[in-house]
């Protein structure tokens, strides 16, 4: 029997238009991760000007990050992470 495949979004990049979504220091990456205990949310940036573990978010960017979090949350199927 052939395998059936599905698509699962694991990372969303929130960034200003025109900026590189991968390498931009202004990009915020919202992702789902799993260390064998179930899925959890990871939010990070590639900035050089912040203390380790901190992110810097403009008020205008915040709502878009919240939308990205909700999109990931709504799209995951907990059974895939069992």
Secondary structure, DSSP 8 states (H G I E B T S, - for coil): ----------EEEE--TTS-TTT-TT-EEEEEEESSS-EEEEEEE--SSS-TT-----HHHHHHHHHHHHHHHHH--GGGG-
